Amino acid sequence: MVEERGGATVSEAPVRAARDLSLDINTAQIPRLKSLTGIGDHYAKKIVDGRPYHHRDELLTREILPEFIYCRIMDRLVAGQS
């Protein structure tokens, strides 16, 4: 039996934690984007101006971010669809 913690099972906790760390590039505001490693005013504005995104890798294919920056932060990015 799995112990309950605040409505979530223990086995769901890592999944929820990972989801909470994810940043949706379609909705995140500039200050939140700038909290990512390597993202300053310039790249944050490029990300916002390039919306909407269907996949996070469009930041590379559309030349929004250089590969070395994208590789550092890609695990934290999602491109949510509304």
PDB file of N, CA, C and O in Angstrom:
ATOM      1  N   MET A   1       0.837  -1.183   0.000  1.00  0.00           N
ATOM      2  CA  MET A   1       0.000   0.000   0.000  1.00  0.00           C
ATOM      3  C   MET A   1       0.882   1.247   0.000  1.00  0.00           C
ATOM      4  O   MET A   1       1.907   1.289   0.681  1.00  0.00           O
ATOM      5  N   VAL A   2       0.483   2.249  -0.758  1.00  0.00           N
ATOM      6  CA  VAL A   2       1.256   3.477  -0.879  1.00  0.00           C
ATOM      7  C   VAL A   2       0.715   4.511   0.086  1.00  0.00           C
ATOM      8  O   VAL A   2      -0.492   4.747   0.151  1.00  0.00           O
ATOM      9  N   GLU A   3       1.616   5.123   0.835  1.00  0.00           N
ATOM     10  CA  GLU A   3       1.222   6.120   1.829  1.00  0.00           C
ATOM     11  C   GLU A   3       0.772   7.407   1.137  1.00  0.00           C
ATOM     12  O   GLU A   3       1.364   7.834   0.146  1.00  0.00           O
ATOM     13  N   GLU A   4      -0.271   8.010   1.671  1.00  0.00           N
ATOM     14  CA  GLU A   4      -0.790   9.270   1.131  1.00  0.00           C
ATOM     15  C   GLU A   4      -0.075  10.447   1.770  1.00  0.00           C
ATOM     16  O   GLU A   4       0.215  10.423   2.966  1.00  0.00           O
ATOM     17  N   ARG A   5       0.212  11.482   0.978  1.00  0.00           N
ATOM     18  CA  ARG A   5       0.791  12.726   1.474  1.00  0.00           C
ATOM     19  C   ARG A   5       0.085  13.879   0.805  1.00  0.00           C
ATOM     20  O   ARG A   5       0.298  14.132  -0.380  1.00  0.00           O
ATOM     21  N   GLY A   6      -0.725  14.561   1.518  1.00  0.00           N
ATOM     22  CA  GLY A   6      -1.392  15.737   0.979  1.00  0.00           C
ATOM     23  C   GLY A   6      -2.196  15.464  -0.278  1.00  0.00           C
ATOM     24  O   GLY A   6      -2.245  16.312  -1.169  1.00  0.00           O
ATOM     25  N   GLY A   7      -2.822  14.313  -0.372  1.00  0.00           N
ATOM     26  CA  GLY A   7      -3.655  13.999  -1.514  1.00  0.00           C
ATOM     27  C   GLY A   7      -2.910  13.325  -2.665  1.00  0.00           C
ATOM     28  O   GLY A   7      -3.547  12.846  -3.604  1.00  0.00           O
ATOM     29  N   ALA A   8      -1.597  13.277  -2.617  1.00  0.00           N
ATOM     30  CA  ALA A   8      -0.825  12.626  -3.674  1.00  0.00           C
ATOM     31  C   ALA A   8      -0.118  11.413  -3.083  1.00  0.00           C
ATOM     32  O   ALA A   8       0.331  11.450  -1.938  1.00  0.00           O
ATOM     33  N   THR A   9      -0.020  10.364  -3.844  1.00  0.00           N
ATOM     34  CA  THR A   9       0.693   9.201  -3.361  1.00  0.00           C
ATOM     35  C   THR A   9       2.183   9.484  -3.396  1.00  0.00           C
ATOM     36  O   THR A   9       2.641  10.361  -4.130  1.00  0.00           O
ATOM     37  N   VAL A  10       2.931   8.745  -2.607  1.00  0.00           N
ATOM     38  CA  VAL A  10       4.380   8.932  -2.544  1.00  0.00           C
ATOM     39  C   VAL A  10       4.991   8.724  -3.920  1.00  0.00           C
ATOM     40  O   VAL A  10       5.902   9.457  -4.304  1.00  0.00           O
ATOM     41  N   SER A  11       4.510   7.743  -4.666  1.00  0.00           N
ATOM     42  CA  SER A  11       5.082   7.458  -5.976  1.00  0.00           C
ATOM     43  C   SER A  11       4.807   8.577  -6.982  1.00  0.00           C
ATOM     44  O   SER A  11       5.517   8.671  -7.982  1.00  0.00           O
ATOM     45  N   GLU A  12       3.806   9.425  -6.754  1.00  0.00           N
ATOM     46  CA  GLU A  12       3.509  10.531  -7.658  1.00  0.00           C
ATOM     47  C   GLU A  12       4.322  11.778  -7.327  1.00  0.00           C
ATOM     48  O   GLU A  12       4.390  12.694  -8.147  1.00  0.00           O
ATOM     49  N   ALA A  13       4.934  11.839  -6.159  1.00  0.00           N
ATOM     50  CA  ALA A  13       5.650  13.035  -5.723  1.00  0.00           C
ATOM     51  C   ALA A  13       6.755  13.457  -6.691  1.00  0.00           C
ATOM     52  O   ALA A  13       6.820  14.642  -7.017  1.00  0.00           O
ATOM     53  N   PRO A  14       7.641  12.555  -7.179  1.00  0.00           N
ATOM     54  CA  PRO A  14       8.676  13.004  -8.118  1.00  0.00           C
ATOM     55  C   PRO A  14       8.104  13.544  -9.421  1.00  0.00           C
ATOM     56  O   PRO A  14       8.656  14.487  -9.988  1.00  0.00           O
ATOM     57  N   VAL A  15       7.017  12.971  -9.904  1.00  0.00           N
ATOM     58  CA  VAL A  15       6.389  13.449 -11.130  1.00  0.00           C
ATOM     59  C   VAL A  15       5.843  14.854 -10.917  1.00  0.00           C
ATOM     60  O   VAL A  15       6.031  15.725 -11.766  1.00  0.00           O
ATOM     61  N   ARG A  16       5.184  15.079  -9.817  1.00  0.00           N
ATOM     62  CA  ARG A  16       4.632  16.398  -9.513  1.00  0.00           C
ATOM     63  C   ARG A  16       5.764  17.413  -9.347  1.00  0.00           C
ATOM     64  O   ARG A  16       5.650  18.538  -9.833  1.00  0.00           O
ATOM     65  N   ALA A  17       6.846  17.043  -8.675  1.00  0.00           N
ATOM     66  CA  ALA A  17       7.973  17.956  -8.480  1.00  0.00           C
ATOM     67  C   ALA A  17       8.581  18.344  -9.815  1.00  0.00           C
ATOM     68  O   ALA A  17       8.908  19.513 -10.022  1.00  0.00           O
ATOM     69  N   ALA A  18       8.741  17.396 -10.722  1.00  0.00           N
ATOM     70  CA  ALA A  18       9.298  17.691 -12.047  1.00  0.00           C
ATOM     71  C   ALA A  18       8.370  18.619 -12.812  1.00  0.00           C
ATOM     72  O   ALA A  18       8.838  19.538 -13.486  1.00  0.00           O
ATOM     73  N   ARG A  19       7.073  18.400 -12.724  1.00  0.00           N
ATOM     74  CA  ARG A  19       6.107  19.241 -13.409  1.00  0.00           C
ATOM     75  C   ARG A  19       6.147  20.663 -12.863  1.00  0.00           C
ATOM     76  O   ARG A  19       6.004  21.623 -13.621  1.00  0.00           O
ATOM     77  N   ASP A  20       6.340  20.805 -11.550  1.00  0.00           N
ATOM     78  CA  ASP A  20       6.395  22.129 -10.935  1.00  0.00           C
ATOM     79  C   ASP A  20       7.631  22.904 -11.372  1.00  0.00           C
ATOM     80  O   ASP A  20       7.607  24.135 -11.379  1.00  0.00           O
ATOM     81  N   LEU A  21       8.709  22.219 -11.737  1.00  0.00           N
ATOM     82  CA  LEU A  21       9.933  22.869 -12.181  1.00  0.00           C
ATOM     83  C   LEU A  21       9.880  23.238 -13.658  1.00  0.00           C
ATOM     84  O   LEU A  21      10.700  24.031 -14.120  1.00  0.00           O
ATOM     85  N   SER A  22       8.939  22.686 -14.401  1.00  0.00           N
ATOM     86  CA  SER A  22       8.826  22.956 -15.828  1.00  0.00           C
ATOM     87  C   SER A  22       8.361  24.378 -16.075  1.00  0.00           C
ATOM     88  O   SER A  22       7.605  24.952 -15.292  1.00  0.00           O
ATOM     89  N   LEU A  23       8.826  24.925 -17.170  1.00  0.00           N
ATOM     90  CA  LEU A  23       8.477  26.286 -17.549  1.00  0.00           C
ATOM     91  C   LEU A  23       7.843  26.238 -18.934  1.00  0.00           C
ATOM     92  O   LEU A  23       8.464  25.766 -19.886  1.00  0.00           O
ATOM     93  N   ASP A  24       6.633  26.716 -19.048  1.00  0.00           N
ATOM     94  CA  ASP A  24       5.920  26.722 -20.327  1.00  0.00           C
ATOM     95  C   ASP A  24       6.368  27.941 -21.127  1.00  0.00           C
ATOM     96  O   ASP A  24       6.114  29.080 -20.734  1.00  0.00           O
ATOM     97  N   ILE A  25       7.034  27.693 -22.247  1.00  0.00           N
ATOM     98  CA  ILE A  25       7.570  28.796 -23.057  1.00  0.00           C
ATOM     99  C   ILE A  25       6.476  29.572 -23.780  1.00  0.00           C
ATOM    100  O   ILE A  25       6.742  30.639 -24.333  1.00  0.00           O
ATOM    101  N   ASN A  26       5.264  29.059 -23.784  1.00  0.00           N
ATOM    102  CA  ASN A  26       4.157  29.785 -24.401  1.00  0.00           C
ATOM    103  C   ASN A  26       3.459  30.751 -23.453  1.00  0.00           C
ATOM    104  O   ASN A  26       2.733  31.639 -23.900  1.00  0.00           O
ATOM    105  N   THR A  27       3.668  30.591 -22.159  1.00  0.00           N
ATOM    106  CA  THR A  27       2.954  31.443 -21.207  1.00  0.00           C
ATOM    107  C   THR A  27       3.849  32.161 -20.209  1.00  0.00           C
ATOM    108  O   THR A  27       3.405  33.115 -19.571  1.00  0.00           O
ATOM    109  N   ALA A  28       5.088  31.732 -20.056  1.00  0.00           N
ATOM    110  CA  ALA A  28       5.976  32.336 -19.054  1.00  0.00           C
ATOM    111  C   ALA A  28       6.264  33.799 -19.385  1.00  0.00           C
ATOM    112  O   ALA A  28       6.481  34.157 -20.543  1.00  0.00           O
ATOM    113  N   GLN A  29       6.263  34.623 -18.362  1.00  0.00           N
ATOM    114  CA  GLN A  29       6.575  36.035 -18.514  1.00  0.00           C
ATOM    115  C   GLN A  29       8.094  36.233 -18.522  1.00  0.00           C
ATOM    116  O   GLN A  29       8.842  35.359 -18.085  1.00  0.00           O
ATOM    117  N   ILE A  30       8.539  37.382 -19.020  1.00  0.00           N
ATOM    118  CA  ILE A  30       9.964  37.664 -19.172  1.00  0.00           C
ATOM    119  C   ILE A  30      10.756  37.470 -17.872  1.00  0.00           C
ATOM    120  O   ILE A  30      11.816  36.846 -17.917  1.00  0.00           O
ATOM    121  N   PRO A  31      10.301  37.969 -16.723  1.00  0.00           N
ATOM    122  CA  PRO A  31      11.101  37.742 -15.504  1.00  0.00           C
ATOM    123  C   PRO A  31      11.323  36.263 -15.191  1.00  0.00           C
ATOM    124  O   PRO A  31      12.402  35.875 -14.741  1.00  0.00           O
ATOM    125  N   ARG A  32      10.307  35.443 -15.429  1.00  0.00           N
ATOM    126  CA  ARG A  32      10.442  33.992 -15.178  1.00  0.00           C
ATOM    127  C   ARG A  32      11.401  33.369 -16.178  1.00  0.00           C
ATOM    128  O   ARG A  32      12.204  32.516 -15.800  1.00  0.00           O
ATOM    129  N   LEU A  33      11.340  33.772 -17.451  1.00  0.00           N
ATOM    130  CA  LEU A  33      12.268  33.255 -18.457  1.00  0.00           C
ATOM    131  C   LEU A  33      13.703  33.626 -18.096  1.00  0.00           C
ATOM    132  O   LEU A  33      14.620  32.825 -18.282  1.00  0.00           O
ATOM    133  N   LYS A  34      13.894  34.825 -17.587  1.00  0.00           N
ATOM    134  CA  LYS A  34      15.232  35.286 -17.221  1.00  0.00           C
ATOM    135  C   LYS A  34      15.809  34.534 -16.030  1.00  0.00           C
ATOM    136  O   LYS A  34      17.007  34.638 -15.763  1.00  0.00           O
ATOM    137  N   SER A  35      15.001  33.794 -15.322  1.00  0.00           N
ATOM    138  CA  SER A  35      15.511  32.999 -14.201  1.00  0.00           C
ATOM    139  C   SER A  35      16.244  31.751 -14.688  1.00  0.00           C
ATOM    140  O   SER A  35      16.909  31.077 -13.901  1.00  0.00           O
ATOM    141  N   LEU A  36      16.128  31.442 -15.965  1.00  0.00           N
ATOM    142  CA  LEU A  36      16.803  30.280 -16.538  1.00  0.00           C
ATOM    143  C   LEU A  36      18.262  30.616 -16.842  1.00  0.00           C
ATOM    144  O   LEU A  36      18.576  31.749 -17.205  1.00  0.00           O
ATOM    145  N   THR A  37      19.144  29.645 -16.695  1.00  0.00           N
ATOM    146  CA  THR A  37      20.563  29.818 -16.970  1.00  0.00           C
ATOM    147  C   THR A  37      20.791  30.257 -18.413  1.00  0.00           C
ATOM    148  O   THR A  37      20.355  29.588 -19.351  1.00  0.00           O
ATOM    149  N   GLY A  38      21.476  31.381 -18.583  1.00  0.00           N
ATOM    150  CA  GLY A  38      21.831  31.859 -19.912  1.00  0.00           C
ATOM    151  C   GLY A  38      20.794  32.730 -20.590  1.00  0.00           C
ATOM    152  O   GLY A  38      21.031  33.225 -21.691  1.00  0.00           O
ATOM    153  N   ILE A  39      19.650  32.927 -19.955  1.00  0.00           N
ATOM    154  CA  ILE A  39      18.589  33.730 -20.566  1.00  0.00           C
ATOM    155  C   ILE A  39      18.575  35.112 -19.912  1.00  0.00           C
ATOM    156  O   ILE A  39      18.329  35.248 -18.713  1.00  0.00           O
ATOM    157  N   GLY A  40      18.845  36.127 -20.724  1.00  0.00           N
ATOM    158  CA  GLY A  40      18.775  37.505 -20.272  1.00  0.00           C
ATOM    159  C   GLY A  40      17.653  38.219 -20.990  1.00  0.00           C
ATOM    160  O   GLY A  40      16.763  37.582 -21.553  1.00  0.00           O
ATOM    161  N   ASP A  41      17.692  39.540 -20.971  1.00  0.00           N
ATOM    162  CA  ASP A  41      16.645  40.336 -21.615  1.00  0.00           C
ATOM    163  C   ASP A  41      16.481  39.984 -23.098  1.00  0.00           C
ATOM    164  O   ASP A  41      15.361  39.807 -23.577  1.00  0.00           O
ATOM    165  N   HIS A  42      17.587  39.885 -23.810  1.00  0.00           N
ATOM    166  CA  HIS A  42      17.547  39.652 -25.256  1.00  0.00           C
ATOM    167  C   HIS A  42      16.839  38.337 -25.599  1.00  0.00           C
ATOM    168  O   HIS A  42      15.893  38.325 -26.386  1.00  0.00           O
ATOM    169  N   TYR A  43      17.300  37.231 -25.007  1.00  0.00           N
ATOM    170  CA  TYR A  43      16.712  35.928 -25.329  1.00  0.00           C
ATOM    171  C   TYR A  43      15.295  35.788 -24.780  1.00  0.00           C
ATOM    172  O   TYR A  43      14.451  35.157 -25.417  1.00  0.00           O
ATOM    173  N   ALA A  44      15.022  36.355 -23.630  1.00  0.00           N
ATOM    174  CA  ALA A  44      13.661  36.296 -23.092  1.00  0.00           C
ATOM    175  C   ALA A  44      12.694  36.990 -24.044  1.00  0.00           C
ATOM    176  O   ALA A  44      11.601  36.482 -24.295  1.00  0.00           O
ATOM    177  N   LYS A  45      13.086  38.145 -24.574  1.00  0.00           N
ATOM    178  CA  LYS A  45      12.229  38.867 -25.524  1.00  0.00           C
ATOM    179  C   LYS A  45      12.059  38.073 -26.814  1.00  0.00           C
ATOM    180  O   LYS A  45      10.966  38.038 -27.379  1.00  0.00           O
ATOM    181  N   LYS A  46      13.128  37.436 -27.286  1.00  0.00           N
ATOM    182  CA  LYS A  46      13.019  36.617 -28.497  1.00  0.00           C
ATOM    183  C   LYS A  46      12.051  35.451 -28.298  1.00  0.00           C
ATOM    184  O   LYS A  46      11.274  35.122 -29.195  1.00  0.00           O
ATOM    185  N   ILE A  47      12.101  34.830 -27.124  1.00  0.00           N
ATOM    186  CA  ILE A  47      11.191  33.720 -26.832  1.00  0.00           C
ATOM    187  C   ILE A  47       9.745  34.208 -26.855  1.00  0.00           C
ATOM    188  O   ILE A  47       8.885  33.581 -27.473  1.00  0.00           O
ATOM    189  N   VAL A  48       9.480  35.316 -26.189  1.00  0.00           N
ATOM    190  CA  VAL A  48       8.123  35.864 -26.141  1.00  0.00           C
ATOM    191  C   VAL A  48       7.664  36.277 -27.539  1.00  0.00           C
ATOM    192  O   VAL A  48       6.532  35.984 -27.923  1.00  0.00           O
ATOM    193  N   ASP A  49       8.513  36.943 -28.298  1.00  0.00           N
ATOM    194  CA  ASP A  49       8.142  37.408 -29.635  1.00  0.00           C
ATOM    195  C   ASP A  49       7.905  36.261 -30.615  1.00  0.00           C
ATOM    196  O   ASP A  49       7.186  36.432 -31.598  1.00  0.00           O
ATOM    197  N   GLY A  50       8.502  35.089 -30.359  1.00  0.00           N
ATOM    198  CA  GLY A  50       8.369  33.952 -31.261  1.00  0.00           C
ATOM    199  C   GLY A  50       7.169  33.060 -30.996  1.00  0.00           C
ATOM    200  O   GLY A  50       6.968  32.075 -31.708  1.00  0.00           O
ATOM    201  N   ARG A  51       6.377  33.378 -29.999  1.00  0.00           N
ATOM    202  CA  ARG A  51       5.221  32.544 -29.652  1.00  0.00           C
ATOM    203  C   ARG A  51       4.182  32.545 -30.751  1.00  0.00           C
ATOM    204  O   ARG A  51       4.073  33.520 -31.495  1.00  0.00           O
ATOM    205  N   PRO A  52       3.420  31.480 -30.870  1.00  0.00           N
ATOM    206  CA  PRO A  52       3.367  30.251 -30.064  1.00  0.00           C
ATOM    207  C   PRO A  52       4.347  29.203 -30.578  1.00  0.00           C
ATOM    208  O   PRO A  52       4.800  29.251 -31.721  1.00  0.00           O
ATOM    209  N   TYR A  53       4.660  28.256 -29.697  1.00  0.00           N
ATOM    210  CA  TYR A  53       5.520  27.121 -30.015  1.00  0.00           C
ATOM    211  C   TYR A  53       4.708  25.842 -29.873  1.00  0.00           C
ATOM    212  O   TYR A  53       3.864  25.728 -28.984  1.00  0.00           O
ATOM    213  N   HIS A  54       4.966  24.884 -30.751  1.00  0.00           N
ATOM    214  CA  HIS A  54       4.307  23.573 -30.661  1.00  0.00           C
ATOM    215  C   HIS A  54       5.194  22.581 -29.922  1.00  0.00           C
ATOM    216  O   HIS A  54       4.698  21.670 -29.260  1.00  0.00           O
ATOM    217  N   HIS A  55       6.517  22.763 -30.038  1.00  0.00           N
ATOM    218  CA  HIS A  55       7.496  21.899 -29.383  1.00  0.00           C
ATOM    219  C   HIS A  55       8.624  22.771 -28.862  1.00  0.00           C
ATOM    220  O   HIS A  55       8.946  23.806 -29.446  1.00  0.00           O
ATOM    221  N   ARG A  56       9.216  22.347 -27.767  1.00  0.00           N
ATOM    222  CA  ARG A  56      10.295  23.150 -27.195  1.00  0.00           C
ATOM    223  C   ARG A  56      11.496  23.263 -28.119  1.00  0.00           C
ATOM    224  O   ARG A  56      12.225  24.254 -28.062  1.00  0.00           O
ATOM    225  N   ASP A  57      11.718  22.258 -28.976  1.00  0.00           N
ATOM    226  CA  ASP A  57      12.884  22.308 -29.861  1.00  0.00           C
ATOM    227  C   ASP A  57      12.768  23.378 -30.951  1.00  0.00           C
ATOM    228  O   ASP A  57      13.725  23.622 -31.686  1.00  0.00           O
ATOM    229  N   GLU A  58      11.610  24.008 -31.053  1.00  0.00           N
ATOM    230  CA  GLU A  58      11.477  25.127 -31.988  1.00  0.00           C
ATOM    231  C   GLU A  58      12.352  26.307 -31.574  1.00  0.00           C
ATOM    232  O   GLU A  58      12.664  27.168 -32.396  1.00  0.00           O
ATOM    233  N   LEU A  59      12.747  26.348 -30.308  1.00  0.00           N
ATOM    234  CA  LEU A  59      13.673  27.391 -29.881  1.00  0.00           C
ATOM    235  C   LEU A  59      15.001  27.254 -30.629  1.00  0.00           C
ATOM    236  O   LEU A  59      15.707  28.243 -30.826  1.00  0.00           O
ATOM    237  N   LEU A  60      15.338  26.044 -31.040  1.00  0.00           N
ATOM    238  CA  LEU A  60      16.531  25.807 -31.858  1.00  0.00           C
ATOM    239  C   LEU A  60      16.241  25.949 -33.341  1.00  0.00           C
ATOM    240  O   LEU A  60      16.931  26.689 -34.042  1.00  0.00           O
ATOM    241  N   THR A  61      15.232  25.251 -33.821  1.00  0.00           N
ATOM    242  CA  THR A  61      14.965  25.225 -35.264  1.00  0.00           C
ATOM    243  C   THR A  61      14.587  26.591 -35.811  1.00  0.00           C
ATOM    244  O   THR A  61      14.837  26.883 -36.981  1.00  0.00           O
ATOM    245  N   ARG A  62      13.985  27.434 -34.970  1.00  0.00           N
ATOM    246  CA  ARG A  62      13.623  28.788 -35.396  1.00  0.00           C
ATOM    247  C   ARG A  62      14.693  29.809 -35.011  1.00  0.00           C
ATOM    248  O   ARG A  62      14.496  31.015 -35.152  1.00  0.00           O
ATOM    249  N   GLU A  63      15.832  29.305 -34.522  1.00  0.00           N
ATOM    250  CA  GLU A  63      16.997  30.120 -34.162  1.00  0.00           C
ATOM    251  C   GLU A  63      16.675  31.202 -33.137  1.00  0.00           C
ATOM    252  O   GLU A  63      17.145  32.335 -33.233  1.00  0.00           O
ATOM    253  N   ILE A  64      15.857  30.822 -32.148  1.00  0.00           N
ATOM    254  CA  ILE A  64      15.534  31.718 -31.045  1.00  0.00           C
ATOM    255  C   ILE A  64      16.684  31.701 -30.029  1.00  0.00           C
ATOM    256  O   ILE A  64      17.091  32.745 -29.520  1.00  0.00           O
ATOM    257  N   LEU A  65      17.197  30.502 -29.744  1.00  0.00           N
ATOM    258  CA  LEU A  65      18.310  30.326 -28.811  1.00  0.00           C
ATOM    259  C   LEU A  65      19.452  29.580 -29.486  1.00  0.00           C
ATOM    260  O   LEU A  65      19.215  28.735 -30.349  1.00  0.00           O
ATOM    261  N   PRO A  66      20.703  29.887 -29.097  1.00  0.00           N
ATOM    262  CA  PRO A  66      21.822  29.075 -29.573  1.00  0.00           C
ATOM    263  C   PRO A  66      21.803  27.711 -28.887  1.00  0.00           C
ATOM    264  O   PRO A  66      21.276  27.570 -27.783  1.00  0.00           O
ATOM    265  N   GLU A  67      22.369  26.729 -29.537  1.00  0.00           N
ATOM    266  CA  GLU A  67      22.321  25.351 -29.037  1.00  0.00           C
ATOM    267  C   GLU A  67      22.932  25.208 -27.647  1.00  0.00           C
ATOM    268  O   GLU A  67      22.400  24.463 -26.824  1.00  0.00           O
ATOM    269  N   PHE A  68      24.030  25.899 -27.367  1.00  0.00           N
ATOM    270  CA  PHE A  68      24.687  25.718 -26.064  1.00  0.00           C
ATOM    271  C   PHE A  68      23.800  26.200 -24.914  1.00  0.00           C
ATOM    272  O   PHE A  68      23.865  25.640 -23.819  1.00  0.00           O
ATOM    273  N   ILE A  69      22.991  27.203 -25.133  1.00  0.00           N
ATOM    274  CA  ILE A  69      22.063  27.658 -24.085  1.00  0.00           C
ATOM    275  C   ILE A  69      20.869  26.713 -24.005  1.00  0.00           C
ATOM    276  O   ILE A  69      20.457  26.318 -22.914  1.00  0.00           O
ATOM    277  N   TYR A  70      20.315  26.354 -25.157  1.00  0.00           N
ATOM    278  CA  TYR A  70      19.163  25.446 -25.188  1.00  0.00           C
ATOM    279  C   TYR A  70      19.479  24.137 -24.466  1.00  0.00           C
ATOM    280  O   TYR A  70      18.655  23.640 -23.698  1.00  0.00           O
ATOM    281  N   CYS A  71      20.658  23.580 -24.705  1.00  0.00           N
ATOM    282  CA  CYS A  71      21.021  22.299 -24.087  1.00  0.00           C
ATOM    283  C   CYS A  71      21.088  22.394 -22.567  1.00  0.00           C
ATOM    284  O   CYS A  71      20.839  21.403 -21.880  1.00  0.00           O
ATOM    285  N   ARG A  72      21.416  23.556 -22.032  1.00  0.00           N
ATOM    286  CA  ARG A  72      21.477  23.737 -20.576  1.00  0.00           C
ATOM    287  C   ARG A  72      20.098  23.742 -19.930  1.00  0.00           C
ATOM    288  O   ARG A  72      19.953  23.332 -18.778  1.00  0.00           O
ATOM    289  N   ILE A  73      19.085  24.199 -20.657  1.00  0.00           N
ATOM    290  CA  ILE A  73      17.768  24.420 -20.032  1.00  0.00           C
ATOM    291  C   ILE A  73      16.651  23.561 -20.604  1.00  0.00           C
ATOM    292  O   ILE A  73      15.537  23.600 -20.082  1.00  0.00           O
ATOM    293  N   MET A  74      16.900  22.795 -21.645  1.00  0.00           N
ATOM    294  CA  MET A  74      15.833  22.075 -22.344  1.00  0.00           C
ATOM    295  C   MET A  74      15.024  21.156 -21.441  1.00  0.00           C
ATOM    296  O   MET A  74      13.828  20.976 -21.667  1.00  0.00           O
ATOM    297  N   ASP A  75      15.646  20.571 -20.426  1.00  0.00           N
ATOM    298  CA  ASP A  75      14.931  19.656 -19.526  1.00  0.00           C
ATOM    299  C   ASP A  75      13.889  20.367 -18.679  1.00  0.00           C
ATOM    300  O   ASP A  75      13.012  19.715 -18.112  1.00  0.00           O
ATOM    301  N   ARG A  76      13.964  21.676 -18.581  1.00  0.00           N
ATOM    302  CA  ARG A  76      13.013  22.451 -17.772  1.00  0.00           C
ATOM    303  C   ARG A  76      11.913  23.080 -18.606  1.00  0.00           C
ATOM    304  O   ARG A  76      11.020  23.726 -18.058  1.00  0.00           O
ATOM    305  N   LEU A  77      11.960  22.902 -19.936  1.00  0.00           N
ATOM    306  CA  LEU A  77      11.023  23.582 -20.817  1.00  0.00           C
ATOM    307  C   LEU A  77       9.921  22.677 -21.323  1.00  0.00           C
ATOM    308  O   LEU A  77      10.140  21.496 -21.591  1.00  0.00           O
ATOM    309  N   VAL A  78       8.742  23.241 -21.452  1.00  0.00           N
ATOM    310  CA  VAL A  78       7.615  22.590 -22.125  1.00  0.00           C
ATOM    311  C   VAL A  78       6.954  23.626 -23.008  1.00  0.00           C
ATOM    312  O   VAL A  78       7.054  24.828 -22.762  1.00  0.00           O
ATOM    313  N   ALA A  79       6.280  23.151 -24.036  1.00  0.00           N
ATOM    314  CA  ALA A  79       5.508  24.035 -24.914  1.00  0.00           C
ATOM    315  C   ALA A  79       4.053  23.613 -24.782  1.00  0.00           C
ATOM    316  O   ALA A  79       3.554  22.811 -25.571  1.00  0.00           O
ATOM    317  N   GLY A  80       3.385  24.156 -23.786  1.00  0.00           N
ATOM    318  CA  GLY A  80       1.986  23.814 -23.532  1.00  0.00           C
ATOM    319  C   GLY A  80       1.078  24.312 -24.623  1.00  0.00           C
ATOM    320  O   GLY A  80       1.307  25.369 -25.211  1.00  0.00           O
ATOM    321  N   GLN A  81       0.059  23.553 -24.886  1.00  0.00           N
ATOM    322  CA  GLN A  81      -0.933  23.909 -25.906  1.00  0.00           C
ATOM    323  C   GLN A  81      -2.229  24.262 -25.203  1.00  0.00           C
ATOM    324  O   GLN A  81      -2.703  23.514 -24.347  1.00  0.00           O
ATOM    325  N   SER A  82      -2.798  25.396 -25.561  1.00  0.00           N
ATOM    326  CA  SER A  82      -4.062  25.777 -24.938  1.00  0.00           C
ATOM    327  C   SER A  82      -5.239  25.505 -25.842  1.00  0.00           C
ATOM    328  O   SER A  82      -6.380  25.770 -25.467  1.00  0.00           O
TER     329      SER A  82
END
